[in-house]
Amino acid sequence: MDARALLLAAVLLTAACTGDGGSEAGTGPGVEQQPQPFRAADPTTPDGATVVQCSDLRSQHGTGMAVRFALPAEFGPGTRDGGTCDFSGDGFGRELTVSFGPMESLASVKERDLDPDEDVGGDDSVSDIAYDEDVPVFGSHHGERLEWYCYCDGQDLDERVLQARGVRVHWTTPHRKDPRLAELDAVRAGLALVRSDTSTCTAHGRTATFRPPIPRTESIDSSGPGCHLYLQPGRASLQRYAQVVPAPARTLPEIAASLRGRGHVSGVHLAGDRLTWRWTRDEAGELGEPAGTWRAVTVAGRGVQVTWSATPGQWRREADVVRRFVDSVRLLPAD
């Protein structure tokens, strides 16, 4: 493992993992599988892959865990919601979804969601269903495997799902195209479930770690210049958010210049490593955007920009939350 990967493991791993492998209990229909931490079978990072860690965003019944794995090079930014993180690959019909937490068995999924639609024809028809239990999933950890073909929303897709120790990996590829199973095998070999409240954010070729504030974080979108956290309460407004931007492409003076003169924006003020501005809507928007004023603050330091946007009342109530969130952000060394 290279030095950067070693440091990442040290930053992210907050408690030892357990488990010695072997057959997993509870794989039949109607059985709920509980998450059990485990180490990666092969913690090395394949060439071009990015180490990703998704922490649990659930405010109720959260596991206090995070899933860590090497995201293949051709997969781009993704979204995170609850105990699930999704990524889209290059081209049509390539997706990777990793979920963790209390899980129903794949036998139950097959029985409820697939068997009734097998070979019925038309949209959402499935066929070539194959199910196995007590198979190797994550190194020596055994679990379930479920595969099928789906004609879904006019798309011909091959679906592969593997599950063990409360972690589910869903690999979608175009029907009868190269399934790139070697990449799926690398994801499985490098996957670990750890006790941690830390997530990663990768952009501009660099990775930062941070602790999403719970219960305020509803979901995370990394399709922009960094990681955009949708916050509660106040999710009805697009101005209610936080953001982490590793190795930002724009400086604070450049951001300030782009804000000045923009509609709804006032009070742009830059002082050292801190940029503040206000965004005001006098009337409710057509799509339900509430009226009000939001104050945004971006701080820059250690190669990362961190933003928090909230109403004045939320700022007063959340001062300690914001401070802990900003203090949690760390930029990892470059390769």
C-alpha positions as CSV (number, residue, x, y, z in Angstrom):
1,M,0.0,0.0,0.0
2,D,1.4,3.5,-0.8
3,A,1.9,6.1,1.8
4,R,-1.2,8.1,1.0
5,A,-3.4,5.0,1.3
6,L,-1.8,4.1,4.7
7,L,-2.5,7.6,5.9
8,L,-6.1,7.4,4.7
9,A,-6.6,4.2,6.6
10,A,-5.1,5.8,9.7
11,V,-7.4,8.8,9.5
12,L,-10.5,6.9,8.7
13,L,-10.3,3.8,10.9
14,T,-11.5,4.8,14.4
15,A,-11.9,1.3,15.8
16,A,-10.6,-2.1,15.1
17,C,-12.7,-4.4,12.9
18,T,-13.7,-7.8,13.9
19,G,-14.6,-11.1,12.3
20,D,-12.7,-14.2,11.2
21,G,-14.7,-15.0,8.1
22,G,-16.6,-18.2,7.4
23,S,-20.3,-18.7,6.7
24,E,-22.7,-15.9,7.5
25,A,-25.8,-16.6,9.6
26,G,-29.2,-15.5,8.5
27,T,-29.5,-15.7,4.8
28,G,-33.0,-17.1,4.3
29,P,-36.3,-15.3,3.4
30,G,-37.6,-13.0,6.1
31,V,-34.2,-12.9,8.0
32,E,-32.7,-9.5,8.8
33,Q,-28.9,-9.4,8.6
34,Q,-27.1,-7.0,11.1
35,P,-24.0,-5.1,10.1
36,Q,-20.7,-6.6,11.5
37,P,-17.4,-4.7,11.0
38,F,-14.7,-6.5,9.0
39,R,-11.4,-5.7,7.5
40,A,-10.7,-5.6,3.7
41,A,-9.3,-8.8,2.3
42,D,-6.9,-6.8,0.2
43,P,-6.4,-3.2,1.3
44,T,-4.1,-2.2,-1.6
45,T,-5.6,0.4,-4.0
46,P,-5.6,-0.6,-7.7
47,D,-4.0,1.8,-10.2
48,G,-6.4,4.7,-11.0
49,A,-8.9,3.8,-8.2
50,T,-9.9,6.3,-5.5
51,V,-10.4,5.2,-1.9
52,V,-13.9,6.2,-0.8
53,Q,-15.5,6.1,2.6
54,C,-19.2,6.7,3.2
55,S,-20.3,7.2,6.7
56,D,-23.8,6.6,8.0
57,L,-26.0,9.7,7.5
58,R,-29.1,8.2,9.2
59,S,-30.3,10.3,12.2
60,Q,-32.4,7.5,13.6
61,H,-31.1,3.9,14.0
62,G,-27.7,4.9,12.7
63,T,-25.0,2.2,12.8
64,G,-22.1,4.5,13.8
65,M,-20.2,2.7,10.9
66,A,-18.8,3.6,7.5
67,V,-18.0,1.5,4.4
68,R,-14.7,2.0,2.7
69,F,-13.6,0.6,-0.7
70,A,-11.6,1.5,-3.8
71,L,-13.8,3.1,-6.5
72,P,-12.8,2.0,-10.0
73,A,-11.2,4.7,-12.1
74,E,-14.1,5.0,-14.7
75,F,-16.7,5.8,-12.0
76,G,-17.4,9.5,-11.4
77,P,-18.9,11.5,-8.6
78,G,-21.8,10.1,-6.7
79,T,-24.5,10.7,-4.1
80,R,-24.9,9.5,-0.5
81,D,-28.1,9.1,1.4
82,G,-28.6,7.3,4.7
83,G,-26.4,4.1,4.5
84,T,-26.1,4.1,0.7
85,C,-23.6,5.6,-1.8
86,D,-24.2,5.5,-5.5
87,F,-21.8,6.0,-8.4
88,S,-22.3,6.1,-12.2
89,G,-19.6,4.7,-14.5
90,D,-18.5,5.7,-18.0
91,G,-21.1,5.2,-20.7
92,F,-24.7,3.8,-20.6
93,G,-26.0,1.5,-17.8
94,R,-22.9,1.2,-15.6
95,E,-23.6,1.8,-11.9
96,L,-22.3,0.9,-8.5
97,T,-24.3,1.1,-5.3
98,V,-22.9,0.2,-1.9
99,S,-25.3,0.0,1.1
100,F,-24.8,-1.0,4.7
101,G,-26.9,-1.4,7.8
102,P,-29.6,-3.9,8.9
103,M,-30.4,-5.8,5.6
104,E,-33.1,-8.2,4.5
105,S,-31.6,-11.2,2.8
106,L,-31.2,-11.4,-0.9
107,A,-33.4,-14.5,-0.8
108,S,-36.2,-12.2,0.4
109,V,-35.5,-9.7,-2.3
110,K,-35.6,-12.5,-4.9
111,E,-38.9,-13.9,-3.6
112,R,-40.7,-10.5,-3.3
113,D,-39.2,-8.4,-6.1
114,L,-38.0,-10.7,-8.8
115,D,-39.9,-14.0,-8.8
116,P,-43.4,-12.4,-9.5
117,D,-42.0,-10.6,-12.6
118,E,-39.9,-13.4,-14.1
119,D,-40.5,-13.8,-17.8
120,V,-43.8,-11.8,-17.8
121,G,-42.6,-9.6,-20.8
122,G,-42.8,-5.9,-21.2
123,D,-41.1,-3.2,-19.1
124,D,-39.6,-4.2,-15.8
125,S,-39.6,-7.9,-16.8
126,V,-36.8,-10.0,-15.4
127,S,-35.3,-13.3,-16.4
128,D,-32.2,-15.4,-16.0
129,I,-32.5,-15.2,-12.2
130,A,-29.7,-16.9,-10.3
131,Y,-29.4,-17.1,-6.5
132,D,-26.7,-18.7,-4.4
133,E,-26.0,-18.6,-0.6
134,D,-22.9,-19.4,1.4
135,V,-20.6,-18.1,-1.3
136,P,-17.4,-15.9,-0.9
137,V,-18.4,-12.3,-1.0
138,F,-15.8,-10.1,0.9
139,G,-12.6,-12.2,1.1
140,S,-13.2,-15.0,3.6
141,H,-16.6,-13.6,4.5
142,H,-19.4,-15.6,3.0
143,G,-22.9,-14.5,2.1
144,E,-25.4,-14.3,-0.8
145,R,-25.2,-13.7,-4.5
146,L,-28.2,-12.7,-6.7
147,E,-28.1,-12.1,-10.5
148,W,-30.7,-11.3,-13.1
149,Y,-31.4,-9.7,-16.4
150,C,-33.8,-6.7,-16.4
151,Y,-35.6,-4.9,-19.2
152,C,-36.0,-1.8,-17.0
153,D,-37.4,1.5,-18.3
154,G,-36.5,0.6,-21.8
155,Q,-32.9,-0.4,-20.8
156,D,-31.3,-3.9,-21.2
157,L,-29.4,-4.4,-18.0
158,D,-27.5,-7.1,-16.2
159,E,-27.7,-6.9,-12.4
160,R,-25.3,-8.5,-9.9
161,V,-25.8,-8.1,-6.1
162,L,-23.6,-9.5,-3.4
163,Q,-24.3,-9.3,0.3
164,A,-22.6,-10.3,3.6
165,R,-22.2,-8.9,7.1
166,G,-24.8,-6.2,6.5
167,V,-23.1,-4.8,3.4
168,R,-24.7,-5.0,-0.1
169,V,-22.8,-4.3,-3.4
170,H,-25.0,-3.8,-6.4
171,W,-23.2,-3.8,-9.8
172,T,-25.2,-2.8,-12.9
173,T,-23.8,-3.3,-16.5
174,P,-25.3,-3.1,-20.0
175,H,-26.8,-6.5,-21.1
176,R,-24.3,-8.7,-22.9
177,K,-21.6,-6.1,-22.7
178,D,-18.3,-6.5,-20.8
179,P,-19.4,-6.8,-17.2
180,R,-15.9,-5.8,-16.0
181,L,-16.0,-8.4,-13.3
182,A,-12.3,-7.9,-12.4
183,E,-13.2,-4.4,-11.3
184,L,-16.1,-5.7,-9.2
185,D,-13.8,-8.3,-7.7
186,A,-11.4,-5.5,-6.7
187,V,-14.2,-3.5,-5.1
188,R,-15.2,-6.6,-3.0
189,A,-11.6,-7.4,-2.1
190,G,-10.9,-3.9,-0.9
191,L,-14.1,-3.3,0.9
192,A,-14.2,-2.9,4.7
193,L,-16.9,-2.0,7.2
194,V,-15.5,0.1,10.0
195,R,-16.7,2.0,13.1
196,S,-16.3,5.6,12.0
197,D,-18.3,8.8,11.5
198,T,-15.9,10.1,8.8
199,S,-16.6,10.4,5.1
200,T,-14.3,11.3,2.2
201,C,-14.6,14.0,-0.5
202,T,-12.5,13.8,-3.7
203,A,-12.3,16.6,-6.3
204,H,-9.6,18.1,-8.4
205,G,-7.4,15.1,-7.9
206,R,-7.3,15.4,-4.1
207,T,-9.2,13.9,-1.2
208,A,-10.4,15.4,2.1
209,T,-11.9,13.7,5.1
210,F,-14.8,15.3,7.1
211,R,-17.5,14.4,9.6
212,P,-21.0,15.1,8.2
213,P,-23.1,16.8,10.9
214,I,-25.8,14.4,12.1
215,P,-28.8,14.8,12.2
216,R,-28.5,17.8,10.0
217,T,-27.1,16.1,6.9
218,E,-29.9,14.8,4.7
219,S,-27.7,13.7,1.7
220,I,-24.5,14.5,0.0
221,D,-23.9,15.2,-3.7
222,S,-20.4,15.2,-5.2
223,S,-21.2,16.0,-8.8
224,G,-20.1,19.6,-8.4
225,P,-16.7,21.1,-7.5
226,G,-16.7,19.3,-4.2
227,C,-19.2,17.7,-1.8
228,H,-22.5,19.5,-1.4
229,L,-24.3,18.6,1.9
230,Y,-28.1,19.2,1.9
231,L,-29.0,20.2,5.4
232,Q,-32.1,20.0,7.6
233,P,-34.1,21.8,8.9
234,G,-34.8,24.2,6.0
235,R,-34.1,21.8,3.1
236,A,-36.9,23.5,1.1
237,S,-34.3,26.2,0.3
238,L,-31.4,25.6,-2.0
239,Q,-29.5,28.1,0.1
240,R,-29.5,25.7,3.1
241,Y,-26.3,23.7,2.6
242,A,-22.7,23.0,3.5
243,Q,-19.9,22.3,1.2
244,V,-16.4,20.8,1.2
245,V,-14.1,21.6,-1.7
246,P,-10.6,20.0,-1.7
247,A,-7.9,21.8,-3.7
248,P,-10.3,24.4,-4.9
249,A,-10.0,25.7,-8.5
250,R,-11.0,29.2,-7.5
251,T,-9.6,31.5,-4.8
252,L,-11.8,33.4,-2.3
253,P,-11.2,36.7,-4.2
254,E,-12.3,35.0,-7.4
255,I,-15.5,33.7,-5.7
256,A,-16.1,37.1,-4.2
257,A,-15.8,38.8,-7.6
258,S,-18.3,36.3,-9.1
259,L,-20.8,37.0,-6.3
260,R,-20.8,40.8,-6.5
261,G,-23.6,42.1,-8.7
262,R,-25.4,38.7,-8.8
263,G,-29.1,38.8,-8.2
264,H,-30.3,38.1,-4.6
265,V,-26.8,38.5,-3.3
266,S,-25.6,41.3,-1.0
267,G,-23.1,42.0,1.7
268,V,-20.2,40.3,0.0
269,H,-17.2,40.7,2.4
270,L,-13.8,39.1,2.1
271,A,-11.4,39.3,5.1
272,G,-8.3,37.1,5.0
273,D,-9.3,33.4,4.7
274,R,-13.0,34.2,5.3
275,L,-15.7,35.1,2.8
276,T,-19.3,36.0,3.8
277,W,-22.4,37.0,1.8
278,R,-26.1,37.1,2.1
279,W,-28.7,35.7,-0.3
280,T,-32.3,37.1,0.0
281,R,-35.6,36.1,-1.6
282,D,-38.4,38.6,-0.9
283,E,-41.2,36.3,-2.0
284,A,-41.7,32.6,-2.2
285,G,-40.6,31.0,-5.5
286,E,-42.8,29.2,-8.0
287,L,-41.3,25.8,-7.0
288,G,-41.8,26.4,-3.3
289,E,-38.5,28.1,-2.5
290,P,-39.3,30.0,0.7
291,A,-38.8,33.7,1.2
292,G,-36.0,34.8,3.6
293,T,-32.4,35.6,4.0
294,W,-29.5,33.2,4.3
295,R,-26.0,34.0,5.3
296,A,-23.2,32.0,3.8
297,V,-19.6,31.8,5.1
298,T,-16.7,30.1,3.3
299,V,-13.4,29.6,5.1
300,A,-10.2,28.5,3.4
301,G,-7.2,26.8,4.9
302,R,-5.0,23.8,4.6
303,G,-5.9,23.4,0.9
304,V,-9.7,23.1,1.5
305,Q,-12.6,25.5,1.3
306,V,-15.5,24.8,3.7
307,T,-18.9,26.6,3.4
308,W,-22.0,26.8,5.6
309,S,-25.2,28.5,4.7
310,A,-28.1,29.1,7.0
311,T,-30.7,31.7,8.2
312,P,-29.6,34.0,11.0
313,G,-31.7,32.0,13.5
314,Q,-30.0,28.8,12.4
315,W,-26.6,30.3,12.7
316,R,-27.3,31.2,16.3
317,R,-28.4,27.7,17.1
318,E,-25.8,25.9,15.1
319,A,-22.6,27.8,16.0
320,D,-21.0,24.8,17.8
321,V,-22.1,22.4,15.0
322,V,-20.5,24.6,12.4
323,R,-17.3,24.8,14.4
324,R,-17.0,21.1,14.8
325,F,-17.8,20.5,11.1
326,V,-15.1,22.9,9.9
327,D,-12.6,21.5,12.4
328,S,-13.2,18.0,11.2
329,V,-12.1,18.7,7.6
330,R,-8.6,17.4,6.6
331,L,-6.9,17.4,3.2
332,L,-4.9,14.2,2.7
333,P,-1.5,14.3,1.1
334,A,-1.2,14.1,-2.7
335,D,0.0,10.8,-4.3
